[in-house]
């Protein structure tokens, strides 16, 4: 079982003023929650030969900007505050 993390937007700021929270989800949960929707979209797009559980998980990771937790030391993608602080340097 693999575990992923992603930032989920909150409707209102939390006690720290953040509009995001980091959520964990397993590959099994991704399949249960996303595969039906995703596979129907793949059929409509004419990509029937590309339908697989692994392809679904990979697309879910991309769509949700998720990252896999492998050893507890995986750094998440840059936060909005970090981007605002360092983003210009990254574009140059």
C-alpha positions as CSV (number, residue, x, y, z in Angstrom):
1,X,0.0,0.0,0.0
2,X,1.3,3.4,-1.0
3,X,0.5,6.6,0.8
4,X,0.2,10.0,-0.8
5,X,-0.1,13.5,0.5
6,X,-1.7,16.6,-1.1
7,X,-2.8,20.0,-0.2
8,X,-6.5,20.5,0.2
9,X,-8.1,23.9,0.2
10,X,-10.2,24.9,3.2
11,X,-13.3,27.0,2.9
12,X,-12.1,29.2,5.8
13,X,-8.7,29.8,7.3
14,X,-7.7,27.5,10.1
15,X,-6.5,28.7,13.5
16,X,-3.0,29.5,12.0
17,X,-4.6,31.5,9.1
18,X,-3.8,28.8,6.5
19,X,-6.2,28.0,3.7
20,X,-4.7,24.6,3.1
21,X,-4.3,21.4,5.0
22,X,-2.1,18.4,4.1
23,X,-4.3,15.3,3.6
24,X,-3.1,11.7,3.4
25,X,-4.7,9.1,1.1
26,X,-3.8,5.6,0.2
27,X,-3.6,4.2,-3.3
28,X,-6.6,2.0,-2.5
29,X,-8.6,5.1,-1.6
30,X,-7.5,6.8,-4.8
31,X,-8.9,3.9,-6.8
32,X,-12.1,3.7,-4.8
33,X,-12.8,7.5,-5.1
34,X,-11.4,8.3,-8.6
35,X,-11.2,5.2,-10.8
36,X,-14.8,5.1,-11.9
37,X,-14.8,8.8,-12.9
38,X,-11.4,8.7,-14.5
39,X,-12.0,5.5,-16.5
40,X,-15.2,6.9,-18.0
41,X,-13.3,10.1,-19.0
42,X,-10.6,7.9,-20.6
43,X,-13.2,6.0,-22.6
44,X,-14.7,9.3,-23.8
45,X,-11.2,10.5,-24.8
46,X,-10.7,7.3,-26.8
47,X,-7.9,6.1,-24.5
48,X,-9.3,2.7,-23.6
49,X,-6.0,1.0,-24.1
50,X,-4.4,3.3,-21.4
51,X,-6.8,2.4,-18.6
52,X,-5.1,0.7,-15.7
53,X,-5.1,1.1,-11.9
54,X,-1.5,2.5,-12.0
55,X,-2.3,5.0,-14.8
56,X,-5.3,6.2,-12.7
57,X,-3.1,6.7,-9.7
58,X,-0.5,8.6,-11.7
59,X,-3.1,10.9,-13.2
60,X,-4.6,11.5,-9.8
61,X,-1.1,12.4,-8.5
62,X,-0.7,15.0,-11.3
63,X,-4.2,16.4,-11.0
64,X,-3.9,16.9,-7.2
65,X,-0.2,17.9,-7.1
66,X,0.3,15.0,-4.7
67,X,3.5,13.4,-3.6
68,X,4.2,9.9,-2.4
69,X,5.3,9.4,1.2
70,X,8.1,6.9,1.2
71,X,10.2,7.3,4.3
72,X,8.7,10.3,6.1
73,X,11.3,12.7,4.8
74,X,9.6,13.6,1.5
75,X,9.4,17.3,1.1
76,X,6.0,18.5,-0.1
77,X,5.7,20.9,-3.1
78,X,6.3,24.5,-2.5
79,X,3.6,26.3,-0.5
80,X,1.9,29.4,-1.7
81,X,3.9,31.5,0.8
82,X,7.2,29.9,-0.3
83,X,6.3,30.5,-3.9
84,X,5.5,34.2,-3.2
85,X,8.8,34.5,-1.4
86,X,11.0,32.5,-3.8
87,X,9.0,32.1,-7.0
88,X,10.6,35.0,-8.9
89,X,14.0,33.4,-8.3
90,X,12.8,30.1,-9.7
91,X,11.6,31.7,-13.0
92,X,14.9,33.4,-13.7
